[in-house]
Amino acid sequence: MFFPNGDDQNNIFYSPKVSSFDKIKVGKLSLGQLRYLELLIIGNLNHKFFDAG
């Protein structure tokens, strides 16, 4: 996945919840952790549905 703006990527990977499991491989995440990560990734994509402006 490519984020042209580094701030978008930082919003995801430096989120307090994500930083608590950032050393765990995706396949080892609990279902809740995986869903939370998916929600953050989708929410930070450039998509008209989520566009606030």
N, C-alpha and C positions, 0 to 999 in steps of 0.2 A: 504494500500500500504506500502511496506517495502523497505526502503533504507538502505542497510548494511553499507554504508558510510555516516556518519552524514553530511559531507560537501555537498553531493548531495541534501539532504533535505534542508539544509540551503540556497543553491543556489536558491531554489524555494521559500521558505517561507519568506526569508529576502530580496527578490527582491523588489526594490523601488515601483514598481507598485502593487505587491501583498500586500505589507505591508499597502497600502492605503485602502484595503478592507478586511483585515485579520480577522476582527471581525464580518463580515457578513456571514450568513449561505449560503451554496452553492446554495440552492434553491432560494435565494433572489438576487443573482448576476445578473447583466445585461448580455446579450448575449455576448458582447465584453469582459467583465471581465472573463466570463466562458471560452471562447475560448482561451484567453490569458493564463489562468491557465492550461488548457488542454495542450496547446503547450509547456509550461514550463515543465510540468510533463513528457510528451512524450519525449521531447528533452533531459531530464536528465536521462532517463532510459538507461540501458546498452543494446544497440541494435546495430547490425552490420551496419544498414543503416546510423546511425548517428555517427559511429565510425570514429574519426579523425586520428587514428593511424593505 
